[in-house]
Amino acid sequence: MDAGTTARSPLRFDTPAAWVATALQNPRLMLNDHAHLERKAATNALDLIGRWPYPVAADGADVDRAADRWARRLASIARDEVQHLGQVLRLLQARGGHFERVHTNPYAATLRGAVRRGEGLRELLDRLLVSALIEARSGERFQLLATQADDAELARFYAALVVSEEGHYRMFIELAGLLPGVADEIESRWSELLDVEAAAIAAAPAGSTLHGGVRTP
């Protein structure tokens, strides 16, 4: 799959502008939710390295180079997410909030429920594509916050994150393209998961969360 082509229009559901008001109804809750998302994103990248340290397509002497590229890219994503976690925690604490233990994300749970668990490289392919979709959706929402939030500090912060999310999205797509034996199903699986993602975000419960739905009057 061509990462550049896919990145131009990856999502099949556009978040309505009204979502920002719903998300910012309680900024501390939203920032706590965001902190958990960054923590889980870092854990996801590290888990991918741990479970699949060398699942790359390469021949002969290139195999070590390809494996190193795989691990380094995932490690760089984990590093970015941990850095973002620290930044979000600072914003949360500055607004009188604190990081809470319990967290749920029905949107992400629906996406991860579509992963073909126990099917080797097909499971890995799904996990990479799901990770790409979550990054793409987060980037779309960060852009809305950057342009519409009344809190100037939050607006600047989310504007800075948009580029990072786009980079992570592209990286997960590129990593999927490195997998051996599943190239012929990437396009069809990506299309299927795009539909799952659109349905999941459209059905997400409303609330002060980054992957929530829109509160109706």
C-alpha positions in Angstrom: 0.0 0.0 0.0 1.3 3.5 -0.9 1.5 5.5 2.4 1.4 8.8 0.5 -1.7 7.9 -1.4 -3.5 6.5 1.7 -2.5 9.5 3.8 -4.4 12.0 1.6 -7.8 10.8 2.7 -7.6 7.9 5.2 -10.9 8.4 7.1 -14.4 7.7 6.1 -16.2 9.7 8.8 -15.5 13.4 9.3 -15.7 14.6 12.9 -18.3 17.4 13.2 -17.0 20.7 14.4 -19.4 20.5 17.4 -17.3 17.7 18.8 -14.8 20.3 20.2 -17.4 21.8 22.5 -18.3 18.3 23.8 -14.7 17.3 24.4 -13.8 20.6 26.2 -16.9 20.6 28.4 -14.5 19.2 31.0 -10.9 19.9 30.0 -9.4 18.0 32.9 -11.3 14.9 32.0 -10.2 15.3 28.4 -6.6 15.7 29.3 -6.7 12.7 31.6 -8.2 10.7 28.8 -5.5 12.0 26.5 -2.8 11.0 28.9 -4.1 7.4 29.0 -4.1 7.4 25.2 -0.4 8.4 25.1 0.5 5.8 27.6 -1.4 3.0 25.7 0.2 4.1 22.4 3.7 3.8 23.9 2.8 0.4 25.3 1.5 -0.7 22.0 4.6 0.2 20.1 6.8 -1.6 22.7 4.6 -4.6 22.7 4.9 -4.9 18.9 8.7 -4.9 19.2 8.5 -7.5 22.0 6.1 -9.9 20.2 7.4 -9.5 16.6 11.1 -8.3 16.7 12.0 -9.4 13.2 8.9 -9.8 11.0 10.3 -8.0 8.0 10.7 -8.9 4.3 14.3 -8.9 3.3 16.8 -11.0 1.5 20.3 -12.1 2.4 22.5 -9.4 4.0 19.6 -6.9 4.0 17.7 -8.8 6.6 19.6 -7.4 9.6 19.2 -3.8 8.2 15.5 -4.3 7.7 15.0 -5.8 11.2 16.9 -2.9 12.7 14.8 -0.4 10.8 11.6 -2.1 12.1 12.7 -2.0 15.7 14.1 1.6 15.5 10.9 2.9 14.0 8.7 1.4 16.6 11.1 2.5 19.4 10.9 6.1 18.0 7.1 6.0 18.1 7.2 4.8 21.8 9.7 7.5 22.6 7.4 10.2 21.1 4.4 8.9 22.9 6.1 8.9 26.3 7.3 12.5 25.6 3.7 13.5 24.8 2.5 11.8 28.0 4.7 14.0 30.0 3.5 17.1 28.3 -0.2 16.1 28.7 0.4 15.4 32.4 1.9 18.9 32.9 -1.1 20.5 31.2 -3.5 18.4 33.3 -1.7 19.2 36.6 -1.6 22.9 35.7 -5.4 22.8 35.5 -5.9 21.2 38.9 -6.4 17.6 37.6 -4.5 14.4 38.2 -3.9 11.2 36.3 -6.6 8.7 37.3 -6.2 5.0 37.4 -9.4 3.8 35.5 -9.8 4.4 31.8 -11.9 3.0 29.0 -12.0 3.7 25.3 -15.0 2.0 23.5 -13.7 3.3 20.1 -10.3 1.7 20.4 -11.8 -1.4 21.9 -14.0 -1.9 18.9 -11.1 -1.5 16.5 -8.9 -3.9 18.5 -11.8 -6.4 18.5 -11.5 -6.6 14.7 -7.9 -7.8 15.0 -7.5 -11.4 13.8 -5.8 -12.7 16.9 -3.8 -15.9 16.8 -3.2 -15.6 13.0 0.5 -14.8 13.0 1.4 -12.1 10.5 -2.3 -11.4 9.8 -2.7 -10.4 13.4 0.3 -8.2 13.2 -0.9 -6.6 9.9 -4.2 -5.8 11.6 -2.5 -4.3 14.7 -0.4 -2.1 12.5 -3.4 -0.9 10.4 -5.5 -0.3 13.6 -2.6 1.7 15.1 -2.4 3.7 11.9 -6.2 4.4 12.0 -6.0 5.5 15.7 -3.2 7.9 14.9 -5.1 9.3 11.9 -8.2 9.9 13.9 -6.2 11.5 16.8 -4.5 13.8 14.3 -7.9 14.8 12.8 -9.2 15.7 16.3 -6.0 17.5 17.4 -6.4 19.7 14.3 -10.0 20.6 15.4 -8.8 21.4 18.9 -6.0 23.5 17.5 -8.3 25.6 15.4 -11.3 25.9 17.7 -10.2 25.6 21.3 -10.6 28.8 23.3 -7.7 27.8 25.6 -4.7 29.2 23.8 -2.2 26.9 25.4 -4.2 23.8 24.6 -4.7 25.1 21.0 -0.9 25.5 20.6 -0.2 22.2 22.1 -2.6 20.3 19.8 -1.4 22.2 16.8 2.1 20.9 17.5 0.9 17.3 17.8 -0.8 17.2 14.4 2.4 16.7 12.6 3.5 14.0 15.0 0.3 12.0 14.6 0.6 12.3 10.8 4.2 10.9 11.0 3.1 8.0 13.2 0.2 7.2 10.9 2.5 7.1 7.9 5.1 5.0 9.8 2.6 2.3 10.7 1.4 2.1 7.1 5.1 1.8 6.0 5.7 -0.9 8.6 2.7 -2.9 7.3 4.3 -2.8 3.8 7.4 -4.5 5.2 5.6 -7.7 6.3 6.3 -10.8 4.2 3.5 -13.0 2.9 0.5 -10.6 3.4 1.1 -7.9 0.7 -1.8 -9.2 -1.4 -4.3 -8.5 1.3 -3.2 -5.1 2.7 -5.5 -3.1 0.4 -8.6 -5.1 1.1 -8.0 -5.3 4.8 -7.3 -1.6 5.0 -10.6 -0.9 3.3 -12.4 -3.2 5.7 -10.8 -1.6 8.8 -11.6 1.9 7.5 -15.3 0.9 7.6 -14.9 -0.5 11.1 -13.2 2.7 12.2 -15.9 4.9 10.7 -18.7 3.0 12.4 -16.8 2.9 15.7 -16.2 6.7 15.9 -19.7 7.5 14.7 -21.2 5.3 17.5 -18.8 6.4 20.3 -20.5 7.7 23.4 -20.4 11.5 23.9 -18.1 12.9 26.6 -14.9 14.8 27.3 -12.7 12.3 25.5 -10.5 12.5 22.4 -12.3 9.6 20.8 -15.8 10.4 22.0 -18.9 11.3 20.2 -20.9 14.5 20.0 -23.2 15.5 22.8 -26.7 16.3 21.4 -28.9 19.0 23.0 
